[in-house]
Amino acid sequence: TTAFLRTCCVQNIHSVKIGAFWTSVTKLGLHTKPRMPPCDFTPEKYQSLTYERVLEIHKQHLSPILTAYFPKPLLLHQGHKEWLFDYEGNRYLDFFSGIVTVSVGHCHPKVNAVAQKQLGRLWHTSTLFFHPPIHEFAEKLSALLPEPLKVIFLVNSGSEANDLAMLMARAHSKSTDIISFRGGYHGGSSSTLGLTNVGPFKTELSSGLGCQSTMCPDVFRGPWGGSHCRDSPVQTIRKCSCAPDCCQAKDQYIEQFKDTLNSSVAKSIAGFFAEPIQGVNGVVQYPKGFLKEAFELVRERGGLCIADEVQTGFGRLGSHFWGFQTHGILPDIVTMAKGIGNGFPMAAVVTTPEIANSLAKSVLHFNTFGGNPIACAIGSAVLEVIKEENLQENSQEVGTYMLQKFAELRDEFEIVGDVRGKGLMIGIEMVKDKMSRQPLPREEVNEIHDNCKRMGLLIGKGGIFAQTFRIAPSMCITKPDVKFAVEVFRSALIQHRDRRAK
Ligand SMILES: Cc1ncc(COP(=O)(O)O)c(C=O)c1O
């Protein structure tokens, strides 16, 4: 038996501490490494820089800011659908899709073919001339948005899109002050840093003249929350006595919002930015009805309402194509990036003709690369693939299934405090215990994260204390992929429990 177990150990959990493995075996029966669903794709042979050389170059010539995941950063080589391959040919299930960006799958054949065709035809013109890809894309994208959101400005990144939306809101309202949620991430440029209210992104000097933060209505971690607050198949573990059609948590958070409007901004404001679900802050969902009331309050003060759909757009939430639709609201401006190009750098701001004209009257807005022919051809192909492959429906079905599976782990493990989200945007918040809701220490979260990677699963992290795992794969994933991911995560939690029990 000992020899057999030792063989299992080497073959199945080769990278986990031996001691921890033996504990798993004795406590939980034979605990084997989850088996990955098959993949018929063979990556090319890696023939580039050695791993050591990559580390050296990175240290000498690239940003010193530590962003790479894992103690031994992953050197990737190739991607195919929901799969990534590293330089040694190891395969990973990519459940974070390049930070919620590879919407239809790595190197999608249709998107690749369209890009290659456009590459051989015309790379660049500038906004001084016309070319069909931009018009084709504008028509396709605007058809997906409700009236009167029909005018499109093309830029290159989410930060640029939000920069432009700030400019628009101020030009149209002739006011300065803009409100955004604490925990919200809207970009890293000098002006959007004023909207971004996430501690590590704040600089020594104050940023964002005229930007004011307000309380995030977080029904799990915030002061108020209950058992039917959010639009998700999984509710929090908090209890409440609200009737089905009312939400006291929402009312309390609205009072906080009013407080900000009454005490911290000018009487007339330029606007309010909100992600329909917060991404970087760990997939935080607001109580149902909150955004609707908040939008009314903002409009009473002359402000515009801006939905930042950089993470939530393009069908990811399953039930709707855009996150704002899940709240039953109609924004004045919608910003989008990431999934729009399946990883190709492009972004857009969509607004009404009236607001677009206000901008045009007050400033000459110019962007060299915005609306680039290759980007627009790719954008059109991505929209076609989402439709042809029913990826929004897949997000709904597979995402709901995944949420239910992860909710079972929340009930099984004390350190899984909350499971939330919609479609394929899922957060798993880790706590010391369910009673205190104190965040699980960062080192423990990192261990679990690294362990998942060793078993072949890549997931993201987020939240103020980096306590929340984020799951946002390409929308082409399958239920067998989810089964594998849940088994890996469960295995990592068991290993964590065993380590702490020693
Ligand atoms: C909601 C949201 N808005 C804006 C941005 C900024 O986008 P980019 O990194 O393309 O500038 C991000 C990036 O993570 C985001 O998540």
The ligand as an ORCA input file, in Angstrom:
! r2SCAN-3c Opt
* xyz 0 1
  C     -14.010     47.876    -15.314
  C     -12.735     48.350    -15.954
  N     -12.711     49.561    -16.514
  C     -11.605     50.031    -17.105
  C     -10.450     49.284    -17.156
  C      -9.225     49.831    -17.816
  O      -8.996     49.145    -18.998
  P      -7.543     49.121    -19.673
  O      -6.663     48.280    -18.812
  O      -7.798     48.529    -21.036
  O      -7.069     50.525    -19.756
  C     -10.441     48.010    -16.590
  C      -9.222     47.182    -16.605
  O      -9.077     46.220    -15.916
  C     -11.612     47.532    -15.967
  O     -11.653     46.333    -15.397
*
